[in-house]
């Protein structure tokens, strides 16, 4: 099914960083 594991990894890492930023700012701010 997964023909582009590299693209999936990039998207996953970007989403992970994005949600970590949301969590950080919501907890700090």
PDB file of N, H, CA, C and O in Angstrom:
ATOM      1  N   UNK A   1       0.828  -1.197   0.000  1.00  0.00           N
ATOM      2  CA  UNK A   1       0.000   0.000   0.000  1.00  0.00           C
ATOM      3  C   UNK A   1       0.871   1.260   0.000  1.00  0.00           C
ATOM      4  O   UNK A   1       0.638   2.199  -0.762  1.00  0.00           O
ATOM      5  N   UNK A   2       1.871   1.251   0.869  1.00  0.00           N
ATOM      6  H   UNK A   2       2.060   0.489   1.488  1.00  0.00           H
ATOM      7  CA  UNK A   2       2.723   2.432   0.983  1.00  0.00           C
ATOM      8  C   UNK A   2       3.806   2.408  -0.080  1.00  0.00           C
ATOM      9  O   UNK A   2       4.747   1.617  -0.014  1.00  0.00           O
ATOM     10  N   UNK A   3       3.659   3.282  -1.056  1.00  0.00           N
ATOM     11  H   UNK A   3       2.895   3.925  -1.110  1.00  0.00           H
ATOM     12  CA  UNK A   3       4.648   3.342  -2.127  1.00  0.00           C
ATOM     13  C   UNK A   3       5.715   4.398  -1.841  1.00  0.00           C
ATOM     14  O   UNK A   3       6.786   4.385  -2.449  1.00  0.00           O
ATOM     15  N   UNK A   4       5.420   5.314  -0.911  1.00  0.00           N
ATOM     16  H   UNK A   4       4.550   5.325  -0.417  1.00  0.00           H
ATOM     17  CA  UNK A   4       6.373   6.375  -0.595  1.00  0.00           C
ATOM     18  C   UNK A   4       6.581   6.470   0.916  1.00  0.00           C
ATOM     19  O   UNK A   4       6.055   7.381   1.556  1.00  0.00           O
ATOM     20  N   UNK A   5       7.338   5.543   1.485  1.00  0.00           N
ATOM     21  H   UNK A   5       7.765   4.804   0.965  1.00  0.00           H
ATOM     22  CA  UNK A   5       7.569   5.579   2.933  1.00  0.00           C
ATOM     23  C   UNK A   5       8.341   6.821   3.349  1.00  0.00           C
ATOM     24  O   UNK A   5       8.166   7.325   4.459  1.00  0.00           O
ATOM     25  N   UNK A   6       9.197   7.315   2.457  1.00  0.00           N
ATOM     26  H   UNK A   6       9.339   6.906   1.556  1.00  0.00           H
ATOM     27  CA  UNK A   6       9.968   8.519   2.785  1.00  0.00           C
ATOM     28  C   UNK A   6       9.043   9.719   2.960  1.00  0.00           C
ATOM     29  O   UNK A   6       9.175  10.483   3.916  1.00  0.00           O
ATOM     30  N   UNK A   7       8.102   9.878   2.022  1.00  0.00           N
ATOM     31  H   UNK A   7       7.995   9.257   1.245  1.00  0.00           H
ATOM     32  CA  UNK A   7       7.156  10.990   2.107  1.00  0.00           C
ATOM     33  C   UNK A   7       6.309  10.855   3.368  1.00  0.00           C
ATOM     34  O   UNK A   7       6.039  11.846   4.046  1.00  0.00           O
ATOM     35  N   UNK A   8       5.894   9.644   3.680  1.00  0.00           N
ATOM     36  H   UNK A   8       6.113   8.839   3.129  1.00  0.00           H
ATOM     37  CA  UNK A   8       5.099   9.418   4.883  1.00  0.00           C
ATOM     38  C   UNK A   8       5.891   9.800   6.121  1.00  0.00           C
ATOM     39  O   UNK A   8       5.345  10.388   7.055  1.00  0.00           O
ATOM     40  N   UNK A   9       7.178   9.469   6.131  1.00  0.00           N
ATOM     41  H   UNK A   9       7.621   8.992   5.372  1.00  0.00           H
ATOM     42  CA  UNK A   9       8.016   9.821   7.273  1.00  0.00           C
ATOM     43  C   UNK A   9       8.132  11.327   7.424  1.00  0.00           C
ATOM     44  O   UNK A   9       8.062  11.853   8.534  1.00  0.00           O
ATOM     45  N   UNK A  10       8.310  12.017   6.312  1.00  0.00           N
ATOM     46  H   UNK A  10       8.368  11.589   5.410  1.00  0.00           H
ATOM     47  CA  UNK A  10       8.439  13.475   6.361  1.00  0.00           C
ATOM     48  C   UNK A  10       7.152  14.104   6.882  1.00  0.00           C
ATOM     49  O   UNK A  10       7.183  14.969   7.758  1.00  0.00           O
ATOM     50  N   UNK A  11       6.023  13.664   6.336  1.00  0.00           N
ATOM     51  H   UNK A  11       5.998  12.961   5.625  1.00  0.00           H
ATOM     52  CA  UNK A  11       4.734  14.209   6.765  1.00  0.00           C
ATOM     53  C   UNK A  11       4.505  13.924   8.242  1.00  0.00           C
ATOM     54  O   UNK A  11       4.038  14.790   8.982  1.00  0.00           O
ATOM     55  N   UNK A  12       4.836  12.708   8.669  1.00  0.00           N
ATOM     56  H   UNK A  12       5.215  12.005   8.068  1.00  0.00           H
ATOM     57  CA  UNK A  12       4.637  12.339  10.066  1.00  0.00           C
ATOM     58  C   UNK A  12       5.496  13.197  10.980  1.00  0.00           C
ATOM     59  O   UNK A  12       5.030  13.644  12.028  1.00  0.00           O
ATOM     60  N   UNK A  13       6.749  13.431  10.593  1.00  0.00           N
ATOM     61  H   UNK A  13       7.127  13.068   9.742  1.00  0.00           H
ATOM     62  CA  UNK A  13       7.643  14.240  11.425  1.00  0.00           C
ATOM     63  C   UNK A  13       7.152  15.683  11.501  1.00  0.00           C
ATOM     64  O   UNK A  13       7.219  16.312  12.557  1.00  0.00           O
ATOM     65  N   UNK A  14       6.656  16.207  10.371  1.00  0.00           N
ATOM     66  H   UNK A  14       6.602  15.696   9.513  1.00  0.00           H
ATOM     67  CA  UNK A  14       6.143  17.579  10.362  1.00  0.00           C
ATOM     68  C   UNK A  14       4.907  17.683  11.249  1.00  0.00           C
ATOM     69  O   UNK A  14       4.780  18.622  12.034  1.00  0.00           O
ATOM     70  N   UNK A  15       3.997  16.721  11.127  1.00  0.00           N
ATOM     71  H   UNK A  15       4.100  15.958  10.489  1.00  0.00           H
ATOM     72  CA  UNK A  15       2.795  16.741  11.952  1.00  0.00           C
ATOM     73  C   UNK A  15       3.151  16.605  13.422  1.00  0.00           C
ATOM     74  O   UNK A  15       2.553  17.263  14.274  1.00  0.00           O
ATOM     75  N   UNK A  16       4.129  15.748  13.724  1.00  0.00           N
ATOM     76  H   UNK A  16       4.615  15.214  13.033  1.00  0.00           H
ATOM     77  CA  UNK A  16       4.536  15.540  15.109  1.00  0.00           C
ATOM     78  C   UNK A  16       5.074  16.837  15.694  1.00  0.00           C
ATOM     79  O   UNK A  16       4.714  17.213  16.809  1.00  0.00           O
ATOM     80  N   UNK A  17       5.934  17.523  14.949  1.00  0.00           N
ATOM     81  H   UNK A  17       6.227  17.218  14.043  1.00  0.00           H
ATOM     82  CA  UNK A  17       6.483  18.794  15.424  1.00  0.00           C
ATOM     83  C   UNK A  17       5.373  19.822  15.586  1.00  0.00           C
ATOM     84  O   UNK A  17       5.376  20.592  16.547  1.00  0.00           O
ATOM     85  N   UNK A  18       4.425  19.841  14.656  1.00  0.00           N
ATOM     86  H   UNK A  18       4.423  19.216  13.876  1.00  0.00           H
ATOM     87  CA  UNK A  18       3.330  20.804  14.690  1.00  0.00           C
ATOM     88  C   UNK A  18       2.483  20.618  15.951  1.00  0.00           C
ATOM     89  O   UNK A  18       2.171  21.585  16.646  1.00  0.00           O
ATOM     90  N   UNK A  19       2.114  19.365  16.237  1.00  0.00           N
ATOM     91  H   UNK A  19       2.368  18.580  15.673  1.00  0.00           H
ATOM     92  CA  UNK A  19       1.283  19.110  17.407  1.00  0.00           C
ATOM     93  C   UNK A  19       2.055  19.307  18.701  1.00  0.00           C
ATOM     94  O   UNK A  19       1.472  19.694  19.715  1.00  0.00           O
ATOM     95  N   UNK A  20       3.356  19.049  18.683  1.00  0.00           N
ATOM     96  H   UNK A  20       3.830  18.735  17.860  1.00  0.00           H
ATOM     97  CA  UNK A  20       4.162  19.303  19.874  1.00  0.00           C
ATOM     98  C   UNK A  20       4.232  20.801  20.148  1.00  0.00           C
ATOM     99  O   UNK A  20       4.221  21.217  21.306  1.00  0.00           O
ATOM    100  N   UNK A  21       4.303  21.611  19.104  1.00  0.00           N
ATOM    101  H   UNK A  21       4.312  21.273  18.163  1.00  0.00           H
ATOM    102  CA  UNK A  21       4.300  23.063  19.283  1.00  0.00           C
ATOM    103  C   UNK A  21       2.973  23.531  19.866  1.00  0.00           C
ATOM    104  O   UNK A  21       2.951  24.376  20.761  1.00  0.00           O
ATOM    105  N   UNK A  22       1.868  22.987  19.364  1.00  0.00           N
ATOM    106  H   UNK A  22       1.886  22.301  18.637  1.00  0.00           H
ATOM    107  CA  UNK A  22       0.548  23.345  19.882  1.00  0.00           C
ATOM    108  C   UNK A  22       0.449  22.969  21.361  1.00  0.00           C
ATOM    109  O   UNK A  22      -0.029  23.757  22.177  1.00  0.00           O
ATOM    110  N   UNK A  23       0.902  21.769  21.696  1.00  0.00           N
ATOM    111  H   UNK A  23       1.290  21.129  21.033  1.00  0.00           H
ATOM    112  CA  UNK A  23       0.839  21.305  23.083  1.00  0.00           C
ATOM    113  C   UNK A  23       1.701  22.183  23.977  1.00  0.00           C
ATOM    114  O   UNK A  23       1.298  22.536  25.085  1.00  0.00           O
ATOM    115  N   UNK A  24       2.888  22.533  23.494  1.00  0.00           N
ATOM    116  H   UNK A  24       3.215  22.246  22.594  1.00  0.00           H
ATOM    117  CA  UNK A  24       3.817  23.350  24.280  1.00  0.00           C
ATOM    118  C   UNK A  24       3.228  24.733  24.545  1.00  0.00           C
ATOM    119  O   UNK A  24       3.214  25.203  25.683  1.00  0.00           O
ATOM    120  N   UNK A  25       2.742  25.378  23.487  1.00  0.00           N
ATOM    121  H   UNK A  25       2.753  24.996  22.563  1.00  0.00           H
ATOM    122  CA  UNK A  25       2.231  26.737  23.651  1.00  0.00           C
ATOM    123  C   UNK A  25       0.944  26.748  24.470  1.00  0.00           C
ATOM    124  O   UNK A  25       0.701  27.693  25.221  1.00  0.00           O
ATOM    125  N   UNK A  26       0.128  25.726  24.339  1.00  0.00           N
ATOM    126  H   UNK A  26       0.325  24.958  23.730  1.00  0.00           H
ATOM    127  CA  UNK A  26      -1.116  25.688  25.106  1.00  0.00           C
ATOM    128  C   UNK A  26      -0.830  25.449  26.583  1.00  0.00           C
ATOM    129  O   UNK A  26      -1.549  25.958  27.443  1.00  0.00           O
ATOM    130  N   UNK A  27       0.214  24.677  26.883  1.00  0.00           N
ATOM    131  H   UNK A  27       0.797  24.264  26.185  1.00  0.00           H
ATOM    132  CA  UNK A  27       0.539  24.400  28.281  1.00  0.00           C
ATOM    133  C   UNK A  27       1.280  25.581  28.900  1.00  0.00           C
ATOM    134  O   UNK A  27       1.127  25.850  30.091  1.00  0.00           O
ATOM    135  N   UNK A  28       2.081  26.287  28.104  1.00  0.00           N
ATOM    136  H   UNK A  28       2.205  26.069  27.136  1.00  0.00           H
ATOM    137  CA  UNK A  28       2.844  27.425  28.631  1.00  0.00           C
ATOM    138  C   UNK A  28       1.948  28.652  28.754  1.00  0.00           C
ATOM    139  O   UNK A  28       2.000  29.377  29.747  1.00  0.00           O
ATOM    140  N   UNK A  29       1.125  28.874  27.731  1.00  0.00           N
ATOM    141  H   UNK A  29       1.082  28.286  26.924  1.00  0.00           H
ATOM    142  CA  UNK A  29       0.535  30.107  27.609  1.00  0.00           C
ATOM    143  C   UNK A  29      -0.787  30.545  27.950  1.00  0.00           C
ATOM    144  O   UNK A  29      -1.119  31.714  27.756  1.00  0.00           O
TER     145      UNK A  29
END
